[in-house]
Amino acid sequence: METKDVIRSIREKNNLTQEQLAERIYVSRQAVSRWENGETLPDTEQLKTLSREFGISINTLLGSPQTLYCQCCGMPLSDDAVISREVDGSFNEDYCKWCYADGSFTYKDKDSLLDFLVSHMPNPNNESVAERRKLYDSHLSMLKHWR
């Protein structure tokens, strides 16, 4: 979905006119109209305001141009419901809600995450704990949080 369609959908879902949406996020009705017609895009601050006001990630507002992955565990962040949040409620699109929430990380070091993964992930090939740990470690080492 394109940004123009996402913004229109948010507005309609919340039963707002263009004027009401504009007032709520401190822009002109004409700005909202131009966004919905695809003539312009909201700037960075306006995207942050829309994200905060309507509980939708900036990536989603922009039509999900990137596939996001948790930079701690590698899980795809395919839905806003699994994206972590900061203490102020804003989205942190680098992490899933299970690895990072309210300003703190669940796993204090890579070993604690590896312990969790080895004990909870399926093992269809009956690999040893050491083999699985080595495989997970090689994947985790590519993520920003563990570099």
N, C-alpha and C positions, 0 to 999 in steps of 0.2 A: 504494500500500500504506500502511496506517495505521501509526503508531508501534508500537502493540501487536503488529501482525503482523511488523514489522521486527525487533523485539526477540526475539520467539519464534523467528523464522527464524534469527537470528544464534545464539541459544542452541542450537537443534537442529542447525544446520550444524556447530557446534563440539562436538557430542555432550556438552552440559553439562546437568545438572539445574538447576532453579531455584536450589537451594541452592549449587551450584558456581559459577553465574554470580554470585550474590549475594556469595559469598566473594571472588571475583576482582575485583569492583568495589567492595567494602567497603560493601554495603548489606544489609538483611535479606532473607530469602527472601520475606517478605510483600510487600516493596516490589516485587520482581520480579514476583510474582503479580499485584499490583494494576496494574502496567504492562501485563502481558500480557492482563489482562482489560479493559483500557481504562478502569479506574477513575481512574487518575492518570497523570501523565507524569513522566519523570525531570526533575530540576531542571537548571539550566545546568551545574553542575559534574559531575553524573552523566552528562549528555550528552557532555561533554568526555572523561570517563573511558571511556565506551563507545566513543567515536570512536577514541581512542588505543589502547585494548586490542584492538579488532577491525578497525582500519584502514578505517573507514567514516565518511563525512562526516556532520556534524550534519544537513545538509539531507536526506540520505538517511534518517537515523534518524527524522527528523520526517515521513517519508513524501513527501519532495521537494515541499514546498509552494510553492517558488519555482523558476522557471527561472533558473538562474545563467548569467551570461556573464562571460568574462574581461574584466576592467576595463582591460586593456592592448590586446588585439587584437580583442575582441568575439566570440570564438568561444564557442558554447554549451558549457556545462560539464554535459553531459547524463549523464555517467558519472563515478563516483569515480576511475576510472583516469586521467582527464585533468586532475583538479584538482591544483593545485600543493601542495607541502608545505614546511613550515618546516624549519629545521635540526634541530629536535627530533622531526621526523616527523609533527607535527600538520598537519591540512589547513589551507590558506589558500584559502577558497572565493571569493576575489576574482579569482584568476588561474589560467590554465591552466599545466600543467607546462612548456610550451615558452617562456612569457614570464617565469616566475618559478620559481626552484628553489633550495632550500637557502639562502634568505635574500638572494638577489640577482636582479636583473632581467637578462634577456637583452639587451633593447634599452635602451641608455643614453639615447636621445632618440627623439622621434617620427620624425625623418627616417630613422633606421636601420631602423625598422619599416616605414615607407613604402617604402623601397628594397626591402626583402624582399618586401612584398606585391606591388608592381608587377612584380617579376621572377618571382614564383612563382604568383600567382593566375591562373586562366583568363581569357582575354580574348575571349569569344565574339562581341562586337560590334565587334571590331577598333578599339577606342578608342585614342587616342594615350596615351603615357605620362603626359603632363601632365593629360589628362582623368581617367585612372584615379587618379592621385596626388591630384587634387583631390577626387574622390569618396571615396576611402579616408580622406583627411584629415578630411572632414566627418563621417564616421562615428566615427573615432577621437576627435575633439574632444568627443564626447558622453560618452565613458567617463571614469570617475573618475580614472584614472591620468594622463590628459592634460589635465585641466581646470586 
